[in-house]
Structure formats: structure tokens, C-alpha cells
Amino acid sequence: MDTATEAKIRKALAALQGVTKIIIAQRVTSVMGTDKIVVLEDGHIHAVGTHSQLLASDPIYQEIYHSQMKGGGADASQTDHR
């Protein structure tokens, strides 16, 4: 999906209060502000944490983040290795 549509979906989800939301995403920008991120590798849970925690400690999340953020912020590559 394009970044404008993604932004609209994130805004609509943010407006939903008092409910649990599960977001399955390839883009880091889709989950950066969530309470908990689960990183999957080969169908198994590899790591769990916030964006800040995973960015500081998890090499897979770091790789995904850097590949998507280089040269374009939210419009960067959608490449996801999981």
C-alpha cells in the first residue's frame, strides 16, 4: 500500500480507544508507535519489544529499520526479510 493510505489507516487505528489492535506489517513506520512489536523469523518469534528497545538491541529489527529508512524516511524501501 502507498504511504498516504498507510497514514490514513494509522490515524483511524489511533482513534480507536479501549481496544486491542493487532497490526501485521512489513513497514517499520506502521508499528513504530505501538506498545509492543513482535519480530518473526522463519515463522517463529525472534524478539519482542518497543521500537526503541528493538532498535537498540535486535540485529534483525535494526537491519529492517535501516534498509527501510535509508534515503527516504517513510517512503523508503518496503523490503522486509521476514
mmCIF file as gemmi writes it, N, C-alpha and C atoms, coordinates in Angstrom:
data_model
loop_
_atom_site.group_PDB
_atom_site.id
_atom_site.type_symbol
_atom_site.label_atom_id
_atom_site.label_alt_id
_atom_site.label_comp_id
_atom_site.label_asym_id
_atom_site.label_entity_id
_atom_site.label_seq_id
_atom_site.pdbx_PDB_ins_code
_atom_site.Cartn_x
_atom_site.Cartn_y
_atom_site.Cartn_z
_atom_site.occupancy
_atom_site.B_iso_or_equiv
_atom_site.pdbx_formal_charge
_atom_site.auth_seq_id
_atom_site.auth_asym_id
_atom_site.pdbx_PDB_model_num
ATOM 1 N N . MET Axp A 1 ? 0.839 -1.165 0 1 0 ? 1 A 1
ATOM 2 C CA . MET Axp A 1 ? 0 0 0 1 0 ? 1 A 1
ATOM 3 C C . MET Axp A 1 ? 0.887 1.232 0 1 0 ? 1 A 1
ATOM 4 N N . ASP Axp A 2 ? 0.366 2.309 -0.527 1 0 ? 2 A 1
ATOM 5 C CA . ASP Axp A 2 ? 1.144 3.539 -0.591 1 0 ? 2 A 1
ATOM 6 C C . ASP Axp A 2 ? 1.181 4.213 0.785 1 0 ? 2 A 1
ATOM 7 N N . THR Axp A 3 ? 2.102 5.142 0.951 1 0 ? 3 A 1
ATOM 8 C CA . THR Axp A 3 ? 2.299 5.769 2.256 1 0 ? 3 A 1
ATOM 9 C C . THR Axp A 3 ? 1.125 6.633 2.692 1 0 ? 3 A 1
ATOM 10 N N . ALA Axp A 4 ? 0.411 7.233 1.747 1 0 ? 4 A 1
ATOM 11 C CA . ALA Axp A 4 ? -0.755 8.049 2.11 1 0 ? 4 A 1
ATOM 12 C C . ALA Axp A 4 ? -1.862 7.18 2.698 1 0 ? 4 A 1
ATOM 13 N N . THR Axp A 5 ? -2.102 6.034 2.089 1 0 ? 5 A 1
ATOM 14 C CA . THR Axp A 5 ? -3.109 5.107 2.612 1 0 ? 5 A 1
ATOM 15 C C . THR Axp A 5 ? -2.687 4.568 3.962 1 0 ? 5 A 1
ATOM 16 N N . GLU Axp A 6 ? -1.403 4.229 4.088 1 0 ? 6 A 1
ATOM 17 C CA . GLU Axp A 6 ? -0.884 3.747 5.362 1 0 ? 6 A 1
ATOM 18 C C . GLU Axp A 6 ? -1.115 4.79 6.46 1 0 ? 6 A 1
ATOM 19 N N . ALA Axp A 7 ? -0.862 6.052 6.167 1 0 ? 7 A 1
ATOM 20 C CA . ALA Axp A 7 ? -1.059 7.119 7.149 1 0 ? 7 A 1
ATOM 21 C C . ALA Axp A 7 ? -2.522 7.228 7.563 1 0 ? 7 A 1
ATOM 22 N N . LYS Axp A 8 ? -3.437 7.091 6.608 1 0 ? 8 A 1
ATOM 23 C CA . LYS Axp A 8 ? -4.872 7.137 6.925 1 0 ? 8 A 1
ATOM 24 C C . LYS Axp A 8 ? -5.277 5.981 7.838 1 0 ? 8 A 1
ATOM 25 N N . ILE Axp A 9 ? -4.739 4.811 7.559 1 0 ? 9 A 1
ATOM 26 C CA . ILE Axp A 9 ? -5.046 3.64 8.391 1 0 ? 9 A 1
ATOM 27 C C . ILE Axp A 9 ? -4.494 3.831 9.796 1 0 ? 9 A 1
ATOM 28 N N . ARG Axp A 10 ? -3.253 4.314 9.909 1 0 ? 10 A 1
ATOM 29 C CA . ARG Axp A 10 ? -2.661 4.554 11.235 1 0 ? 10 A 1
ATOM 30 C C . ARG Axp A 10 ? -3.489 5.56 12.017 1 0 ? 10 A 1
ATOM 31 N N . LYS Axp A 11 ? -3.963 6.607 11.353 1 0 ? 11 A 1
ATOM 32 C CA . LYS Axp A 11 ? -4.779 7.63 12.01 1 0 ? 11 A 1
ATOM 33 C C . LYS Axp A 11 ? -6.098 7.032 12.501 1 0 ? 11 A 1
ATOM 34 N N . ALA Axp A 12 ? -6.74 6.225 11.678 1 0 ? 12 A 1
ATOM 35 C CA . ALA Axp A 12 ? -8.002 5.587 12.067 1 0 ? 12 A 1
ATOM 36 C C . ALA Axp A 12 ? -7.796 4.628 13.228 1 0 ? 12 A 1
ATOM 37 N N . LEU Axp A 13 ? -6.709 3.874 13.209 1 0 ? 13 A 1
ATOM 38 C CA . LEU Axp A 13 ? -6.424 2.951 14.31 1 0 ? 13 A 1
ATOM 39 C C . LEU Axp A 13 ? -6.14 3.708 15.61 1 0 ? 13 A 1
ATOM 40 N N . ALA Axp A 14 ? -5.445 4.82 15.509 1 0 ? 14 A 1
ATOM 41 C CA . ALA Axp A 14 ? -5.136 5.621 16.699 1 0 ? 14 A 1
ATOM 42 C C . ALA Axp A 14 ? -6.403 6.163 17.34 1 0 ? 14 A 1
ATOM 43 N N . ALA Axp A 15 ? -7.424 6.399 16.534 1 0 ? 15 A 1
ATOM 44 C CA . ALA Axp A 15 ? -8.686 6.928 17.06 1 0 ? 15 A 1
ATOM 45 C C . ALA Axp A 15 ? -9.488 5.872 17.829 1 0 ? 15 A 1
ATOM 46 N N . LEU Axp A 16 ? -9.206 4.607 17.596 1 0 ? 16 A 1
ATOM 47 C CA . LEU Axp A 16 ? -9.897 3.531 18.311 1 0 ? 16 A 1
ATOM 48 C C . LEU Axp A 16 ? -9.288 3.381 19.699 1 0 ? 16 A 1
ATOM 49 N N . GLN Axp A 17 ? -10.044 3.715 20.716 1 0 ? 17 A 1
ATOM 50 C CA . GLN Axp A 17 ? -9.542 3.661 22.087 1 0 ? 17 A 1
ATOM 51 C C . GLN Axp A 17 ? -10.194 2.503 22.836 1 0 ? 17 A 1
ATOM 52 N N . GLY Axp A 18 ? -9.479 1.951 23.788 1 0 ? 18 A 1
ATOM 53 C CA . GLY Axp A 18 ? -10.029 0.913 24.652 1 0 ? 18 A 1
ATOM 54 C C . GLY Axp A 18 ? -10.167 -0.446 23.992 1 0 ? 18 A 1
ATOM 55 N N . VAL Axp A 19 ? -9.452 -0.663 22.905 1 0 ? 19 A 1
ATOM 56 C CA . VAL Axp A 19 ? -9.486 -1.957 22.23 1 0 ? 19 A 1
ATOM 57 C C . VAL Axp A 19 ? -8.06 -2.423 21.937 1 0 ? 19 A 1
ATOM 58 N N . THR Axp A 20 ? -7.902 -3.718 21.814 1 0 ? 20 A 1
ATOM 59 C CA . THR Axp A 20 ? -6.613 -4.28 21.419 1 0 ? 20 A 1
ATOM 60 C C . THR Axp A 20 ? -6.559 -4.331 19.907 1 0 ? 20 A 1
ATOM 61 N N . LYS Axp A 21 ? -5.454 -3.864 19.349 1 0 ? 21 A 1
ATOM 62 C CA . LYS Axp A 21 ? -5.27 -3.862 17.901 1 0 ? 21 A 1
ATOM 63 C C . LYS Axp A 21 ? -4.054 -4.714 17.569 1 0 ? 21 A 1
ATOM 64 N N . ILE Axp A 22 ? -4.199 -5.561 16.587 1 0 ? 22 A 1
ATOM 65 C CA . ILE Axp A 22 ? -3.072 -6.352 16.095 1 0 ? 22 A 1
ATOM 66 C C . ILE Axp A 22 ? -2.807 -5.903 14.663 1 0 ? 22 A 1
ATOM 67 N N . ILE Axp A 23 ? -1.585 -5.46 14.434 1 0 ? 23 A 1
ATOM 68 C CA . ILE Axp A 23 ? -1.197 -4.951 13.12 1 0 ? 23 A 1
ATOM 69 C C . ILE Axp A 23 ? -0.124 -5.878 12.563 1 0 ? 23 A 1
ATOM 70 N N . ILE Axp A 24 ? -0.365 -6.406 11.387 1 0 ? 24 A 1
ATOM 71 C CA . ILE Axp A 24 ? 0.641 -7.207 10.698 1 0 ? 24 A 1
ATOM 72 C C . ILE Axp A 24 ? 1.196 -6.324 9.596 1 0 ? 24 A 1
ATOM 73 N N . ALA Axp A 25 ? 2.495 -6.053 9.661 1 0 ? 25 A 1
ATOM 74 C CA . ALA Axp A 25 ? 3.055 -5.062 8.745 1 0 ? 25 A 1
ATOM 75 C C . ALA Axp A 25 ? 4.457 -5.43 8.308 1 0 ? 25 A 1
ATOM 76 N N . GLN Axp A 26 ? 4.822 -4.914 7.162 1 0 ? 26 A 1
ATOM 77 C CA . GLN Axp A 26 ? 6.194 -5.019 6.687 1 0 ? 26 A 1
ATOM 78 C C . GLN Axp A 26 ? 6.96 -3.735 6.932 1 0 ? 26 A 1
ATOM 79 N N . ARG Axp A 27 ? 6.258 -2.63 6.97 1 0 ? 27 A 1
ATOM 80 C CA . ARG Axp A 27 ? 6.916 -1.334 7.163 1 0 ? 27 A 1
ATOM 81 C C . ARG Axp A 27 ? 7.088 -1.02 8.643 1 0 ? 27 A 1
ATOM 82 N N . VAL Axp A 28 ? 8.292 -0.638 8.997 1 0 ? 28 A 1
ATOM 83 C CA . VAL Axp A 28 ? 8.586 -0.228 10.365 1 0 ? 28 A 1
ATOM 84 C C . VAL Axp A 28 ? 7.721 0.971 10.752 1 0 ? 28 A 1
ATOM 85 N N . THR Axp A 29 ? 7.481 1.87 9.819 1 0 ? 29 A 1
ATOM 86 C CA . THR Axp A 29 ? 6.681 3.066 10.121 1 0 ? 29 A 1
ATOM 87 C C . THR Axp A 29 ? 5.275 2.705 10.579 1 0 ? 29 A 1
ATOM 88 N N . SER Axp A 30 ? 4.791 1.544 10.195 1 0 ? 30 A 1
ATOM 89 C CA . SER Axp A 30 ? 3.448 1.116 10.603 1 0 ? 30 A 1
ATOM 90 C C . SER Axp A 30 ? 3.373 0.717 12.071 1 0 ? 30 A 1
ATOM 91 N N . VAL Axp A 31 ? 4.509 0.373 12.666 1 0 ? 31 A 1
ATOM 92 C CA . VAL Axp A 31 ? 4.495 -0.151 14.034 1 0 ? 31 A 1
ATOM 93 C C . VAL Axp A 31 ? 5.36 0.62 15.021 1 0 ? 31 A 1
ATOM 94 N N . MET Axp A 32 ? 6.031 1.647 14.577 1 0 ? 32 A 1
ATOM 95 C CA . MET Axp A 32 ? 6.967 2.376 15.44 1 0 ? 32 A 1
ATOM 96 C C . MET Axp A 32 ? 6.333 2.894 16.73 1 0 ? 32 A 1
ATOM 97 N N . GLY Axp A 33 ? 5.088 3.292 16.688 1 0 ? 33 A 1
ATOM 98 C CA . GLY Axp A 33 ? 4.441 3.875 17.854 1 0 ? 33 A 1
ATOM 99 C C . GLY Axp A 33 ? 3.613 2.895 18.676 1 0 ? 33 A 1
ATOM 100 N N . THR Axp A 34 ? 3.72 1.619 18.389 1 0 ? 34 A 1
ATOM 101 C CA . THR Axp A 34 ? 2.908 0.64 19.102 1 0 ? 34 A 1
ATOM 102 C C . THR Axp A 34 ? 3.516 0.282 20.454 1 0 ? 34 A 1
ATOM 103 N N . ASP Axp A 35 ? 2.696 -0.331 21.313 1 0 ? 35 A 1
ATOM 104 C CA . ASP Axp A 35 ? 3.15 -0.732 22.645 1 0 ? 35 A 1
ATOM 105 C C . ASP Axp A 35 ? 4.124 -1.894 22.592 1 0 ? 35 A 1
ATOM 106 N N . LYS Axp A 36 ? 3.914 -2.79 21.629 1 0 ? 36 A 1
ATOM 107 C CA . LYS Axp A 36 ? 4.743 -3.98 21.548 1 0 ? 36 A 1
ATOM 108 C C . LYS Axp A 36 ? 4.876 -4.409 20.091 1 0 ? 36 A 1
ATOM 109 N N . ILE Axp A 37 ? 6.104 -4.743 19.696 1 0 ? 37 A 1
ATOM 110 C CA . ILE Axp A 37 ? 6.388 -5.238 18.356 1 0 ? 37 A 1
ATOM 111 C C . ILE Axp A 37 ? 6.924 -6.652 18.5 1 0 ? 37 A 1
ATOM 112 N N . VAL Axp A 38 ? 6.41 -7.555 17.684 1 0 ? 38 A 1
ATOM 113 C CA . VAL Axp A 38 ? 6.893 -8.936 17.667 1 0 ? 38 A 1
ATOM 114 C C . VAL Axp A 38 ? 7.594 -9.141 16.329 1 0 ? 38 A 1
ATOM 115 N N . VAL Axp A 39 ? 8.879 -9.492 16.387 1 0 ? 39 A 1
ATOM 116 C CA . VAL Axp A 39 ? 9.659 -9.742 15.177 1 0 ? 39 A 1
ATOM 117 C C . VAL Axp A 39 ? 9.654 -11.249 14.934 1 0 ? 39 A 1
ATOM 118 N N . LEU Axp A 40 ? 9.21 -11.637 13.742 1 0 ? 40 A 1
ATOM 119 C CA . LEU Axp A 40 ? 9.179 -13.047 13.382 1 0 ? 40 A 1
ATOM 120 C C . LEU Axp A 40 ? 10.339 -13.376 12.459 1 0 ? 40 A 1
ATOM 121 N N . GLU Axp A 41 ? 10.896 -14.565 12.631 1 0 ? 41 A 1
ATOM 122 C CA . GLU Axp A 41 ? 11.923 -15.067 11.727 1 0 ? 41 A 1
ATOM 123 C C . GLU Axp A 41 ? 11.596 -16.524 11.432 1 0 ? 41 A 1
ATOM 124 N N . ASP Axp A 42 ? 11.406 -16.833 10.176 1 0 ? 42 A 1
ATOM 125 C CA . ASP Axp A 42 ? 11.063 -18.192 9.755 1 0 ? 42 A 1
ATOM 126 C C . ASP Axp A 42 ? 9.856 -18.737 10.509 1 0 ? 42 A 1
ATOM 127 N N . GLY Axp A 43 ? 8.858 -17.875 10.752 1 0 ? 43 A 1
ATOM 128 C CA . GLY Axp A 43 ? 7.625 -18.302 11.391 1 0 ? 43 A 1
ATOM 129 C C . GLY Axp A 43 ? 7.685 -18.434 12.899 1 0 ? 43 A 1
ATOM 130 N N . HIS Axp A 44 ? 8.797 -18.054 13.493 1 0 ? 44 A 1
ATOM 131 C CA . HIS Axp A 44 ? 8.96 -18.135 14.942 1 0 ? 44 A 1
ATOM 132 C C . HIS Axp A 44 ? 9.222 -16.753 15.527 1 0 ? 44 A 1
ATOM 133 N N . ILE Axp A 45 ? 8.826 -16.567 16.768 1 0 ? 45 A 1
ATOM 134 C CA . ILE Axp A 45 ? 9.086 -15.295 17.442 1 0 ? 45 A 1
ATOM 135 C C . ILE Axp A 45 ? 10.581 -15.174 17.695 1 0 ? 45 A 1
ATOM 136 N N . HIS Axp A 46 ? 11.144 -14.124 17.162 1 0 ? 46 A 1
ATOM 137 C CA . HIS Axp A 46 ? 12.575 -13.86 17.323 1 0 ? 46 A 1
ATOM 138 C C . HIS Axp A 46 ? 12.833 -12.861 18.452 1 0 ? 46 A 1
ATOM 139 N N . ALA Axp A 47 ? 12.007 -11.814 18.514 1 0 ? 47 A 1
ATOM 140 C CA . ALA Axp A 47 ? 12.199 -10.774 19.52 1 0 ? 47 A 1
ATOM 141 C C . ALA Axp A 47 ? 10.885 -10.045 19.755 1 0 ? 47 A 1
ATOM 142 N N . VAL Axp A 48 ? 10.758 -9.476 20.952 1 0 ? 48 A 1
ATOM 143 C CA . VAL Axp A 48 ? 9.573 -8.7 21.321 1 0 ? 48 A 1
ATOM 144 C C . VAL Axp A 48 ? 10.05 -7.46 22.072 1 0 ? 48 A 1
ATOM 145 N N . GLY Axp A 49 ? 9.465 -6.319 21.748 1 0 ? 49 A 1
ATOM 146 C CA . GLY Axp A 49 ? 9.809 -5.092 22.461 1 0 ? 49 A 1
ATOM 147 C C . GLY Axp A 49 ? 9.19 -3.884 21.786 1 0 ? 49 A 1
ATOM 148 N N . THR Axp A 50 ? 9.524 -2.726 22.303 1 0 ? 50 A 1
ATOM 149 C CA . THR Axp A 50 ? 9.101 -1.484 21.68 1 0 ? 50 A 1
ATOM 150 C C . THR Axp A 50 ? 10.068 -1.166 20.534 1 0 ? 50 A 1
ATOM 151 N N . HIS Axp A 51 ? 9.71 -0.177 19.751 1 0 ? 51 A 1
ATOM 152 C CA . HIS Axp A 51 ? 10.599 0.246 18.666 1 0 ? 51 A 1
ATOM 153 C C . HIS Axp A 51 ? 11.978 0.601 19.218 1 0 ? 51 A 1
ATOM 154 N N . SER Axp A 52 ? 12.016 1.388 20.271 1 0 ? 52 A 1
ATOM 155 C CA . SER Axp A 52 ? 13.303 1.813 20.847 1 0 ? 52 A 1
ATOM 156 C C . SER Axp A 52 ? 14.111 0.64 21.366 1 0 ? 52 A 1
ATOM 157 N N . GLN Axp A 53 ? 13.442 -0.276 22.06 1 0 ? 53 A 1
ATOM 158 C CA . GLN Axp A 53 ? 14.14 -1.45 22.603 1 0 ? 53 A 1
ATOM 159 C C . GLN Axp A 53 ? 14.727 -2.31 21.487 1 0 ? 53 A 1
ATOM 160 N N . LEU Axp A 54 ? 13.922 -2.573 20.469 1 0 ? 54 A 1
ATOM 161 C CA . LEU Axp A 54 ? 14.385 -3.428 19.378 1 0 ? 54 A 1
ATOM 162 C C . LEU Axp A 54 ? 15.463 -2.748 18.552 1 0 ? 54 A 1
ATOM 163 N N . LEU Axp A 55 ? 15.327 -1.457 18.349 1 0 ? 55 A 1
ATOM 164 C CA . LEU Axp A 55 ? 16.338 -0.725 17.594 1 0 ? 55 A 1
ATOM 165 C C . LEU Axp A 55 ? 17.68 -0.733 18.327 1 0 ? 55 A 1
ATOM 166 N N . ALA Axp A 56 ? 17.635 -0.739 19.646 1 0 ? 56 A 1
ATOM 167 C CA . ALA Axp A 56 ? 18.865 -0.742 20.439 1 0 ? 56 A 1
ATOM 168 C C . ALA Axp A 56 ? 19.485 -2.138 20.572 1 0 ? 56 A 1
ATOM 169 N N . SER Axp A 57 ? 18.664 -3.191 20.45 1 0 ? 57 A 1
ATOM 170 C CA . SER Axp A 57 ? 19.188 -4.5 20.822 1 0 ? 57 A 1
ATOM 171 C C . SER Axp A 57 ? 19.032 -5.631 19.809 1 0 ? 57 A 1
ATOM 172 N N . ASP Axp A 58 ? 18.173 -5.481 18.82 1 0 ? 58 A 1
ATOM 173 C CA . ASP Axp A 58 ? 17.909 -6.618 17.949 1 0 ? 58 A 1
ATOM 174 C C . ASP Axp A 58 ? 18.465 -6.419 16.543 1 0 ? 58 A 1
ATOM 175 N N . PRO Axp A 59 ? 19.404 -7.263 16.12 1 0 ? 59 A 1
ATOM 176 C CA . PRO Axp A 59 ? 20.034 -7.082 14.809 1 0 ? 59 A 1
ATOM 177 C C . PRO Axp A 59 ? 19.069 -7.25 13.633 1 0 ? 59 A 1
ATOM 178 N N . ILE Axp A 60 ? 18.084 -8.108 13.746 1 0 ? 60 A 1
ATOM 179 C CA . ILE Axp A 60 ? 17.131 -8.279 12.647 1 0 ? 60 A 1
ATOM 180 C C . ILE Axp A 60 ? 16.282 -7.019 12.497 1 0 ? 60 A 1
ATOM 181 N N . TYR Axp A 61 ? 15.755 -6.507 13.602 1 0 ? 61 A 1
ATOM 182 C CA . TYR Axp A 61 ? 14.952 -5.282 13.551 1 0 ? 61 A 1
ATOM 183 C C . TYR Axp A 61 ? 15.804 -4.114 13.054 1 0 ? 61 A 1
ATOM 184 N N . GLN Axp A 62 ? 17.037 -4.039 13.52 1 0 ? 62 A 1
ATOM 185 C CA . GLN Axp A 62 ? 17.942 -2.977 13.071 1 0 ? 62 A 1
ATOM 186 C C . GLN Axp A 62 ? 18.148 -3.043 11.559 1 0 ? 62 A 1
ATOM 187 N N . GLU Axp A 63 ? 18.334 -4.241 11.033 1 0 ? 63 A 1
ATOM 188 C CA . GLU Axp A 63 ? 18.537 -4.423 9.593 1 0 ? 63 A 1
ATOM 189 C C . GLU Axp A 63 ? 17.301 -3.968 8.808 1 0 ? 63 A 1
ATOM 190 N N . ILE Axp A 64 ? 16.136 -4.377 9.275 1 0 ? 64 A 1
ATOM 191 C CA . ILE Axp A 64 ? 14.893 -3.976 8.604 1 0 ? 64 A 1
ATOM 192 C C . ILE Axp A 64 ? 14.735 -2.464 8.658 1 0 ? 64 A 1
ATOM 193 N N . TYR Axp A 65 ? 14.925 -1.893 9.841 1 0 ? 65 A 1
ATOM 194 C CA . TYR Axp A 65 ? 14.785 -0.448 10.024 1 0 ? 65 A 1
ATOM 195 C C . TYR Axp A 65 ? 15.723 0.318 9.093 1 0 ? 65 A 1
ATOM 196 N N . HIS Axp A 66 ? 16.991 -0.047 9.11 1 0 ? 66 A 1
ATOM 197 C CA . HIS Axp A 66 ? 17.969 0.696 8.311 1 0 ? 66 A 1
ATOM 198 C C . HIS Axp A 66 ? 17.728 0.516 6.812 1 0 ? 66 A 1
ATOM 199 N N . SER Axp A 67 ? 17.303 -0.657 6.394 1 0 ? 67 A 1
ATOM 200 C CA . SER Axp A 67 ? 17.045 -0.859 4.965 1 0 ? 67 A 1
ATOM 201 C C . SER Axp A 67 ? 15.844 -0.041 4.502 1 0 ? 67 A 1
ATOM 202 N N . GLN Axp A 68 ? 14.868 0.152 5.38 1 0 ? 68 A 1
ATOM 203 C CA . GLN Axp A 68 ? 13.678 0.915 5.015 1 0 ? 68 A 1
ATOM 204 C C . GLN Axp A 68 ? 13.873 2.419 5.16 1 0 ? 68 A 1
ATOM 205 N N . MET Axp A 69 ? 14.701 2.843 6.062 1 0 ? 69 A 1
ATOM 206 C CA . MET Axp A 69 ? 14.847 4.272 6.338 1 0 ? 69 A 1
ATOM 207 C C . MET Axp A 69 ? 15.919 4.944 5.5 1 0 ? 69 A 1
ATOM 208 N N . LYS Axp A 70 ? 16.829 4.186 4.925 1 0 ? 70 A 1
ATOM 209 C CA . LYS Axp A 70 ? 17.906 4.838 4.171 1 0 ? 70 A 1
ATOM 210 C C . LYS Axp A 70 ? 17.359 5.559 2.952 1 0 ? 70 A 1
ATOM 211 N N . GLY Axp A 71 ? 17.688 6.81 2.86 1 0 ? 71 A 1
ATOM 212 C CA . GLY Axp A 71 ? 17.368 7.599 1.7 1 0 ? 71 A 1
ATOM 213 C C . GLY Axp A 71 ? 15.91 7.9 1.45 1 0 ? 71 A 1
ATOM 214 N N . GLY Axp A 72 ? 15.04 7.837 2.464 1 0 ? 72 A 1
ATOM 215 C CA . GLY Axp A 72 ? 13.691 8.196 2.118 1 0 ? 72 A 1
ATOM 216 C C . GLY Axp A 72 ? 12.686 8.192 3.229 1 0 ? 72 A 1
ATOM 217 N N . GLY Axp A 73 ? 13.094 7.985 4.457 1 0 ? 73 A 1
ATOM 218 C CA . GLY Axp A 73 ? 12.132 8.023 5.551 1 0 ? 73 A 1
ATOM 219 C C . GLY Axp A 73 ? 10.981 7.08 5.319 1 0 ? 73 A 1
ATOM 220 N N . ALA Axp A 74 ? 9.761 7.556 5.47 1 0 ? 74 A 1
ATOM 221 C CA . ALA Axp A 74 ? 8.567 6.718 5.355 1 0 ? 74 A 1
ATOM 222 C C . ALA Axp A 74 ? 8.374 6.196 3.933 1 0 ? 74 A 1
ATOM 223 N N . ASP Axp A 75 ? 8.98 6.843 2.955 1 0 ? 75 A 1
ATOM 224 C CA . ASP Axp A 75 ? 8.828 6.408 1.578 1 0 ? 75 A 1
ATOM 225 C C . ASP Axp A 75 ? 9.938 5.46 1.145 1 0 ? 75 A 1
ATOM 226 N N . ALA Axp A 76 ? 10.775 5.063 2.084 1 0 ? 76 A 1
ATOM 227 C CA . ALA Axp A 76 ? 11.897 4.192 1.757 1 0 ? 76 A 1
ATOM 228 C C . ALA Axp A 76 ? 11.413 2.805 1.344 1 0 ? 76 A 1
ATOM 229 N N . SER Axp A 77 ? 12.337 1.99 0.975 1 0 ? 77 A 1
ATOM 230 C CA . SER Axp A 77 ? 12.051 0.636 0.506 1 0 ? 77 A 1
ATOM 231 C C . SER Axp A 77 ? 11.154 -0.144 1.454 1 0 ? 77 A 1
ATOM 232 N N . GLN Axp A 78 ? 10.286 -0.981 0.886 1 0 ? 78 A 1
ATOM 233 C CA . GLN Axp A 78 ? 9.407 -1.816 1.679 1 0 ? 78 A 1
ATOM 234 C C . GLN Axp A 78 ? 10.035 -3.168 1.964 1 0 ? 78 A 1
ATOM 235 N N . THR Axp A 79 ? 11.282 -3.342 1.612 1 0 ? 79 A 1
ATOM 236 C CA . THR Axp A 79 ? 11.934 -4.622 1.771 1 0 ? 79 A 1
ATOM 237 C C . THR Axp A 79 ? 11.872 -5.072 3.219 1 0 ? 79 A 1
ATOM 238 N N . ASP Axp A 80 ? 11.415 -6.287 3.39 1 0 ? 80 A 1
ATOM 239 C CA . ASP Axp A 80 ? 11.322 -6.898 4.708 1 0 ? 80 A 1
ATOM 240 C C . ASP Axp A 80 ? 11.748 -8.328 4.559 1 0 ? 80 A 1
ATOM 241 N N . HIS Axp A 81 ? 12.666 -8.763 5.389 1 0 ? 81 A 1
ATOM 242 C CA . HIS Axp A 81 ? 13.232 -10.099 5.257 1 0 ? 81 A 1
ATOM 243 C C . HIS Axp A 81 ? 12.451 -11.146 6.034 1 0 ? 81 A 1
ATOM 244 N N . ARG Axp A 82 ? 11.326 -10.798 6.624 1 0 ? 82 A 1
ATOM 245 C CA . ARG Axp A 82 ? 10.567 -11.769 7.419 1 0 ? 82 A 1
ATOM 246 C C . ARG Axp A 82 ? 9.23 -12.017 6.79 1 0 ? 82 A 1
